[in-house]
Amino acid sequence: MLKKLFLLCLMGIFGFTVAQSKETYLKANALFLPVGMLNVAVEHGFSEHITGQADLFISPWKSFAGKHAQVYMLGFNGRYYFNEAFRKFYLGVDVSFARFNIQKWGYWNDNFYVHKNGDVTPYINSNLYQRGYSFMIGGLAGYQFTLGERWNLDIFLGFGTMQSFYKGYDKISGDRYDTDGDSMGRQNNRSGEFLPYKGGLMISYKL
């Protein structure tokens, strides 16, 4: 259901921008395709220096190298090009939303999980995963190279704050490992950090 919603959103944005735009690029991230992850985007020019982009990222892996790695992310950003739209260096502002079922990198070990209050649990970190959603707001920097009459290469990196709300589970027993005393498992964990949350090499084709 979530996949269909994301795809419908992207198709709607794509249809709108094509109808409105004299210069629109359809894009795919070459960095993720070799590992079976999809990152596509539509970038639309609004003025001589300003563009807007909608992008969709899908990592469908229920298990990747033995770890949960499912992520569905939809993002929107505005860009200012110092030379001209779709050419050379730009800066931007990005807002994204993600739904995930992953194993966070801090759990890639065989230590026992320790509650925030210091209590040691019988759960092993490498058997634990997290399921929830995130909101991201940040800045974007990149550079677009012209490869041909209709082709560009967009190199970019997005960095900002990620606010996540999730529940943690043990994949062996199915138990919530991160709740202490709530038999209903109602509360969400929350984490916030500053980190790079998007980036890559976008091959762009002018429609």
N, C-alpha and C positions, 0 to 999 in steps of 0.2 A: 504494500500500500504506500509506504514512504517513498519507495523508488518511483512509483507511478506519479506521485505528487510532485517530486522534484523534476521529473522529466516533463510533466505538463507545464510547470512554471517556466522551465527553460524554453520550451517550444513557444509559449505565449510571448515571452520576452523577445525571442528570435523573430517571430512574426511581426511584432510591433516595430522593432528596430529596422527590419528590412523595408517595411512600408514607409517609414519616416525618413530613412537615411539615403543620402547620395554616396556615402562612403561607410561601408560596414565590413568588418572582418570576422570570419569564422575561424576558430582557433582550437588547436589540440596540443596538449602538453606531452612532448616527446620524452620527458624524463620518467614518466610513470608507466607508459605503455608497455615497456619490456617486462614489468612485474605484474601485469594484468590489472592495473588501476587506470581509471578513466578520469581525465580532467579536460573538459571542453568549455569554451567560452564564446560569447559574442561581444565584440567591441564596436561601439557606434560613435561617430564623430558628431559633435554638437556645434563646434566652432573651429576657428583656425588653430586653437591651442588646447581645447578641452574635449575629452571623450568620456564615455561611460562604458563600463563592462559588467556583464552578468556572467558568472562562472559556476560550473557544477563539478564537484569532485566525488567520485565513487570508488571506494575500496571494498569489494564484495567479499573479501576473504573471511569466512567463518574460522578458518585456521590457516595461518601463514607461518611456516617454520615452527609449528606447534603452539602458536600464540593467536589469540583472538585479534582480528585486525579489520573489523567492519566499520567503515566511516562513510557517511553521506553528508556532504557539505554544500551549501548554497551560499554564494557571496555576491556582493555588489560593490563596485568601487568607481570613484570619479578620478580622472587623471588630468594633470596639466603638463603639456609638452612644451619645453622651453624653445624648441626650434619650430616645429609645426606638428599638428596632430598625426599620430602614427609614425613619427620620425624621431629617432635619437632619444635623448634622456628625458625622463618624466618623473614626477612625484604624484602621489595620490593618497586618498583616504578610502579605507575599506571597512565594510560591515559584513559579517558572515555568521551563519548559523549552522551547527552540525549536530547530527545524531550519531552515537557511536556505541560499539560493543567491542572493546579492546582490552588488551593487557598493557597497562602503563609500564614504561621502561624501568621504573623503580622496583618492579616485581620480578625482574629477570634474575632471580637467585633462589636458593633453596633454604633461606632462613625462615623461621617461624614468624608469622604476622604478629605484630605487637599493637594493641589498641593505643589510642591517644593517651589514655590514663596510665599506660605502662604495663597493663596486663598482657601476658603472653598467651596466644591462642594455639590450638593444635593445628592450625591451617598453615600450609607451606606456601610461600609467596609465589612460586612458579606455577601453582595450581589456581591462582586467583585471577579474576578479570573484573572489569568495570563496565557498566551499562548505563547510559544517560544521554545528556545533551549539553552543548556549549554555545555560548555567545562570544563573538570576537569582534573587537574594534581596534583598528590599527592604522599604521601608515604603510605606504607601498612605494617602492623605488624600482626603476627598471630602465631598460634601454632597448629600443627597437631598431634592428638592422634591416635595411632593404635588401632583399635577395633577388628580386625580379620585379616585373611590371605589376604582378598581383600578389607576390609572396613577401612576407616579412618574417623575421625571427625576433621574438619578444623574450628577453631575459629579465626576470623580475624576482623580488623577494618582498614578502609582507611580514611585518613585525608589529606586535601589539599585545593587548591584554586579552586573556582567555578566561572566561568565567564558566566553570563546569559544575553541573549538578548530576549526581550519579549514585547508583547503588553497587556494592561490590559482592561478588559471589565466588564460592568455591566450586570449581568445575567437577570435582570428584563427588561431593555430597549434594551439591545444589544449594547449600546453606548460604545465608547472608553472613559474611565474615566480619563486616564492618559495623555491625550493630551490637550494642552491649546493653541488654536488658529490655529491648522492645521486641516482644514476641511477634508482633504484627509486621515488623520490618518496614515501618511507615516512613521513617526519616530518610532524607537524602544526604549524602555527603556533599560537601561543596569545596571546591578548590579554585584558586585564582593565581595566575602567574603571567609574567611577561615573557614572550618567546616568539620566535619565527613560526608562523602557522600556515604559510603558503609560499610557493615559489616554484621556479622551474624554467623550462625552455618551451615557449609556445610557438609552434609553427602556425603562421597566420595566412589565410587566403582571402583576398578581397573579392567580395561578391559583385 
